[in-house]
Amino acid sequence: MTAAASTARPRSLLLLLAPMLLASLLTPSLAVSDHGLPQTTVPVGADWDWEFLNLWPRLLHIRRQFDRDGFPLQTDGEPPAVTGTGNKSGVLRTLELEDEDGGYQTAAVAHRRPHSDGPTPRDEAVARTLGPLITPIANTQLSAECYRDSQKYIQSIFTELWALRMFDATGKLPDGVLIGNVYPMGNWDECLNTTAHYTTTNPITKEKTEHSFDGKYCAVLLSNIDKDEVSDKRAAYSGSRVGLTPFVPAIPTLFRPTEGVCIPSSCSSAELMVGLNQALNSEGVAAYTNDDMCYTQDQKTELSPEAIVMITILSIVGFFMLVGTVFDVLMSKFADWTPSVWVKRMPVTLRKVFTAFSVYTNGRKLLDTSSTKETLGCLHGIRFFSMTWVILGHTYFLCLLAQNQNTVKLVSYFDDWFFGTIDNATVSVDSFFFLSGLLVAYIAMRNIERAHGKLNIVMFYAHRYIRLTPVLMAIIGCVATLEMYLGSGPWWSRASDGVSSAQICRDNWWKNMLYINNLVDMDRQCIGQTWYLANDMQMFLFSPLVLLPLYHWPVLGQLWIIFLLCFFSGINAMVTVIHNLGPTGSLPDGDNKNFRYQRPWARIGPYLVGLYMGWILHKIRGRKIVLPAPLVAIGWLTSSLTACLIVYGLYDQPTVPPQTTNIIYPMLSRTAWSVCLAWVVFACVTGYGGVVNSILSWKALIPFSRLTYTSYLVSIDVQLLYWLTSKSPQYLDHLVLVYQFLGSLPVIFTVATVFSLAFESPMLALEKLIFPQPSRAAPAAAASKGPTADDALLKTTEPGAVGWLEHVNKAFEGEGDGPPASAELHHDEPGSAATAGTEVKG
């Protein structure tokens, strides 16, 4: 095959691309000096010149100079000039190259230089001009193999298709820099699917050697440094951002530019980083990459010992689910089925353990939509819609953390008043604090009543811990050991590096197990959204100090709640003033998580309102509440206007709000939101909910409501899996984000169902085996009055054998005639979230 034939295909690709880059061709090259045209430069140093990413114009400029006919002949040393005759466009037609001895020669002279089988002067021009920017070639300490492969690559862009593919896969100056598209990521798949083959000849022995390498994709983080600063480049990156002046002078620190570079697989990430820094430091730019940010097609990741242990645990759980389901189905569906000998010999306790994992039974409970007249059905709807609101807020927030083509446009959404629905979605967290307090009080009051004013504190706490912790630890185990193997892409290194959620979980899992992750090391939280669980557990530990006074001394108990609300609101205001915080997270110095957002003393207001509302619902159960129509109308109007004011009231606030707003809004807004919900619950339970109650009590929402705890735990990681596996920046708008939100819902709830059936539901059944309760007769006084609602609450599938824990278990599961499914304590947990070590305020 002739040389012309071998270059036909690369040449045709360049010709196709040339029209699209016509305007860029006029951009002057920094490495190739065209003295006939005025040189326009952007000052570097504190600001960054983006010229070094202008790779295609440079390449085509060199090609044009060397492939064009009619080079004017000039003598060595004669300064290049713009062609006179026949060059009416004024475009420069000569190219000046620097010799190794420091002299200059024109392209015409370079054409006359003999080059035998080596690189042509044109290839040398490409290698000298572009090589330091796309390979480690500027590194003076390269390995022999890396140097040889890099040199062959940059000298073969015009002659070898594999070299052109590698160059094509390398990131270049993108469109839309002014609206935030500062992520020239190149093409991931094109780079990894490229394989190079070439031959070298020993100049002495004339022996030919075959060489080959694969494309290696590396993501390179770019940062701004002083020209004289050449010390620790990683520290330079972490401590600064790339200045985009004059491109985006208003927001010079908003972005973290990342470039995708395709290099030979024989080169290491360290060699690339040193080489790029050698080439770019003079322009005031530092580059950083590491092994986790570089990938090859044949790269294999071996399972760690921790991952093998986790897979073993999941396999054991899966085995129990399979055996328990088969055994349960045979016993339930085939009445004439005779157990085999080995089944008969199996201990009864072991059989109960297996059936506790039955997908058949646990799935039926999950999908059961039956209810009683005492069911608080509206809680299902509040729980489900609050969870979807959390996921919607996270969808918008996570897109700001990802790489997009129009980040400036996304930031502009905050100027829309209706965007308060997303911006202030954090009140959905307070909805769950309210529901949690309500359900704790509603069920605990009944149990205290049956125990004649006593509360088994040990079992009260133990049941809660056993209920929440196993599934939480299972998800933490999966994130810490397995999540890093689930995806790939330019940004997937964030799922496995030292600041990833996986690494943080390996270090700090025990803090989640003790529910103190919202108090210590808050910047490194394992599964960041679990700050809510820590708050909820701490509030739960505090709840008996409110419940017992409410039961024994109702008047003093109510005054005690009012005092606590005022006390903690005052603390909230004091923290705001001392640390000079803003009213909400969307404004400067807003909800700082270390001082206010994730602290229990700043979030306990809605929980206290929930405890009070649960006590009220306990007192009025079974009664007919009659309210005058004007009072009902005032209640709905007031709660609706207050809720809208909380969500949208900060629209068009100045960048620095008045001090009064900074204090009053965070002090009262979250508690006021829970009071609005309290009215909704009260109106729905007492028959004044109307169409709102019909929507919130829709039975189709019950299964989703039961999954809110596990869906909350997995939601952020499911969404991050999408964003971190994206291969290129995306152009986003409201429609695209809503589609992503709707698409993520079924995935999140599917994953939540798996964890619920594997860990959550089995633990409820196993708890009954761990803590068996002796039979206890109903109180004599209640029996003398004949059948009551409380008698129905004591019914169980096992005659005469229900105790306090058994009753609470039924409340958790929504079984039989116990407290209704809507009063299940195990679905009151979701809130807001942070990920991969980054705070996410949902």
Helices and strands as residue ranges (DSSP letters): H 3-6, H 8-17, G 19-21, G 24-26, G 50-53, H 55-67, E 96-98, E 104-106, H 107-112, H 121-134, H 144-154, H 161-169, G 177-179, H 188-192, E 195-201, E 208-224, H 233-238, E 258-264, H 269-280, G 281-283, E 285-288, G 291-293, E 294-296, H 305-333, H 341-345, H 348-356, H 359-367, H 378-401, H 407-412, G 413-415, G 417-419, H 420-423, H 427-450, H 457-481, G 483-485, G 492-495, H 501-514, G 528-530, H 531-542, H 544-552, H 554-578, I 593-597, H 600-620, H 629-648, H 659-685, H 690-696, G 699-701, H 702-706, H 708-724, H 734-755, I 756-760, H 761-770, H 780-784, H 789-793, H 804-813, G 821-823, G 825-827
